[in-house]
Amino acid sequence: MADKQRVLILCTGNSARSQMAEGLLRDRAGNRFEVFSAGSEPSGFVWPGAVQAMQEIGIDISAQTSKSMLEFVREPFDYVLTVCDNAAENCPVFPGPGQRIHRDFTDPAKYPEDEQLPVFRRVRDEIDAWLREVFAIK
């Protein structure tokens, strides 16, 4: 099989949406893609609600860490996905053929703590559907 295509998924804090997208794409198409995620202003943590929402569908992202997109600026990517408007607006240029694809998803962390989990679940499912469409994943 040819080399895997490289995908970088960006968000502001790299604490929820991009982390869920990384786990989803790795689970759904890890045989096709080498997947990374990072943030324009990394939070240093992954939201427990994101971890729980992913565990509910059998994907463990508990070992993933919040990273800065600056760690990746000299690396080539086939795709650079942005999952929040802030990251899209602040996204640096990455070397290589990197096709940029953007969609803004709701930030579950902006909801009151007792309302977050249903939003994490909804956003997880929206990201899953989007990734399946973008990459023609069954």
C-alpha positions in Angstrom: 0.0 0.0 0.0 1.2 3.5 -0.7 2.2 5.8 2.1 -0.6 7.1 4.2 -1.8 10.6 3.5 -1.1 13.0 6.4 -4.0 15.0 8.0 -3.7 17.8 10.5 -6.9 18.9 12.3 -6.8 22.3 13.9 -9.0 24.1 16.5 -8.3 26.8 19.0 -7.6 24.9 22.2 -7.0 21.4 20.8 -9.1 20.2 23.7 -12.3 18.9 22.2 -13.4 19.3 18.6 -10.0 18.6 17.0 -9.3 15.8 19.5 -12.6 14.1 18.7 -12.0 14.5 15.0 -8.5 13.0 15.3 -9.9 10.0 17.2 -12.7 9.6 14.7 -10.6 9.8 11.6 -8.0 7.5 13.0 -10.6 4.9 14.0 -12.6 5.2 10.7 -9.8 5.4 8.2 -6.5 4.9 10.0 -5.4 2.6 7.3 -5.5 5.5 4.8 -4.4 8.4 7.0 -1.8 9.4 9.5 -3.8 11.8 11.7 -2.6 14.6 14.0 -4.4 17.4 15.8 -3.2 20.7 17.3 -4.4 24.1 18.5 -3.7 27.8 17.7 -3.9 28.4 21.5 -3.5 24.9 23.0 -5.3 24.5 26.3 -2.9 21.8 27.7 -5.7 19.4 28.4 -8.5 17.4 26.7 -12.0 18.0 28.0 -13.4 15.0 30.0 -16.7 15.4 28.1 -14.9 14.8 24.8 -13.2 11.7 26.2 -16.5 10.4 27.6 -18.5 11.1 24.4 -15.8 9.2 22.4 -15.7 6.3 24.9 -19.4 5.9 24.4 -18.8 4.9 20.8 -15.8 2.7 21.5 -13.0 5.2 20.7 -10.4 6.0 23.4 -8.9 9.4 23.2 -7.8 9.6 26.8 -4.1 9.4 26.0 -4.3 12.2 23.4 -2.7 15.5 24.4 -3.3 19.2 23.5 -0.5 20.4 21.2 0.4 23.7 19.5 0.1 23.9 15.7 3.5 25.5 15.8 4.9 22.0 16.4 3.8 21.1 12.9 4.4 24.2 10.7 7.4 22.8 9.0 5.8 19.4 8.2 3.9 18.7 5.0 0.3 17.6 5.1 -2.1 16.4 2.4 -5.0 17.9 4.3 -5.3 20.6 6.9 -8.8 20.6 8.5 -10.0 23.4 10.6 -13.0 22.7 12.9 -13.5 26.2 14.3 -13.6 29.6 12.7 -10.8 31.0 15.0 -8.4 28.3 13.9 -9.3 28.9 10.3 -8.6 32.6 10.6 -5.3 32.0 12.4 -4.1 29.0 10.4 -0.5 29.4 9.2 0.6 28.0 5.8 1.9 24.5 5.9 4.4 23.2 3.3 3.3 20.6 0.8 0.1 20.1 -1.2 -2.1 20.5 1.9 -5.7 21.0 0.8 -7.4 23.2 3.4 -11.0 22.2 4.4 -13.0 24.1 7.0 -16.2 23.7 8.9 -17.1 25.4 12.1 -18.5 23.2 14.9 -20.1 24.4 18.1 -17.8 24.5 21.1 -19.3 22.3 23.8 -17.1 23.8 26.4 -18.9 27.1 26.1 -22.1 25.6 27.6 -22.7 25.3 31.3 -21.1 22.2 32.8 -24.3 20.4 33.5 -25.4 20.9 29.8 -22.1 20.0 28.1 -22.2 16.2 27.6 -25.2 16.2 25.2 -23.4 18.9 23.2 -20.2 16.9 23.1 -22.2 13.9 21.8 -24.0 16.0 19.1 -20.8 17.7 18.0 -19.0 14.2 17.9 -21.8 12.9 15.6 -21.6 16.0 13.4 -17.9 15.7 13.0 -18.2 12.0 12.3 -20.7 12.6 9.5 -18.6 15.5 8.1 -15.4 13.4 8.0 -17.2 10.5 6.4 -18.5 12.8 3.7 -15.2 14.6 3.1 -13.1 11.4 2.9 -15.8 9.1 1.4 -15.7 6.8 4.5 -18.4 4.2 4.7 
